[in-house]
Amino acid sequence: MEFGRTGHRSSRVIFGAAALGGMSQERADSTLALISGAGVNHIDTAASYGDSELRLAPWLADHRDEVFLATKTGLCDGPSARAQLEKSLERLGVEHVDLIQLHNLVEDEDFDVAHGAGGSVEALNAARNEGLVRHIGVTGHGTRIPGVHSRSLERFDFDSVLIPYNFTMLDNPAYRADVETLLATCAERQVAVQTIKSIARRRWPNLEDRRYSWYEPLEDEDAIGRAVQYVLGNSQVFLNTTSDARKLAAIFAAAQGQVSAPSDEAMRSDAESHAITPLFDGADLERI
């Protein structure tokens, strides 16, 4: 599917390379072989994802032209964002990335710095003019982010956005309304829409149980399949995989073949039987 107006036809499933952050190189290589075999041609990483960029570098040395490569900077002032971008290029071993994203631009003070004179938007746009990046996007977490992205699109012509998207979050009427407003704008302007947290079950009840991801993913493969199909049932959006690499095979399997979005009744039944709850509540963990 066309990734917005970038000219790239990306797989509907995007590999969220946060999964590589704590891996050995050997395991990272086998994970990348899996995603390549599944037909995934779009990789999304970030400067803050541990060693993810470093783990990608050996694979990219042989496969750079096969994928749309995205990374992120969480720094809002221009000089710092530029320096982090240059560091990411060095870590990835590439001369340019296809997409650089402002990472989790949610808070008002960060928004003002990023969009202001000398901010990261200005610096990354200059980097695009120099050929270090081809496109610029913005990402975010939490219940406020669709509304913040709508504000960001009023300030700058971003090529992509990224939002949390799953049944339990969209079951919140206020959140759904903000998402629908954002999606309408993105459709009109050909802005690509990426989604995260498709198979999230809940926050970990006990933090000591936290291993591969800051949230607890679904374990039941049938429920994972319905969660994936629920997202892909919206033909406008892409699905970014979880940071728990153990779930990749189930996600890829669910994305194969005909997409048939489950009914709200089926999703509500899963929410009840698997104790699925929203990860975000408008306050706590909004900055994760």
Secondary structure, 3 states (H helix, E strand, C coil): CECCCCCCECCCEEEEHHHHCCCCHHHHHHHHHHHHHCCCCEEECCCCCCCHHHHHHHHHHHHHHHCEEEEEECCCEHHHHHHHHHHHHHHHCCCCEEEEEECCCCCHHHHHHHHCCCEHHHHHHHHHHCCCEEEEEEECCCCCHHHHHHHHHHHCCCCEEEEECCHHHHCCHHHHHHHHHHHHHHHHHCCEEEEECCCEEEECCCHHHCCCCCEEECCCHHHHHHHHHHHHCCCCEEEECCCCHHHHHHHHHHHCCCCCCCCHHHHHHHHHHCCCCCCCCCCCCCCC
